[in-house]
Amino acid sequence: MRLAGEAQRAAFLSEYVAAVGPLLKKYGNPDGDPYRVVLAVHPQPEEEQ
């Protein structure tokens, strides 16, 4: 995946939260076991030559 810059990264995160949020609300249960939902986005390291 390639993101063009900060604005695109922010837009991606906003859309991700909008997509996942309803699922968390639908299936979340205060009496259930606690879990964390994690999304990690970081630059890919450059390949050594």
PEJO-V987146 format. One record per backbone hydrogen bond with DSSP energy under -0.5 kcal/mol. CO is the residue of the C=O (numbers start at 0). NH is the residue of the N-H. E is the energy in kcal/mol with one decimal. If there is no record, write none. Layout:
{{CO	NH	E} {CO	NH	E}}
This chain:
{{4	8	-2.4} {5	9	-2.6} {6	10	-2.2} {7	11	-2.5} {8	12	-2.4} {9	13	-2.3} {10	14	-2.3} {11	15	-2.5} {12	16	-2.6} {13	17	-2.0} {14	18	-1.9} {15	19	-2.6} {16	20	-2.7} {17	21	-0.6} {19	22	-0.5} {19	23	-2.2} {20	24	-2.3} {21	25	-2.4} {22	26	-2.6} {23	27	-1.9} {28	31	-2.1} {35	37	-0.5} {38	40	-0.5}}
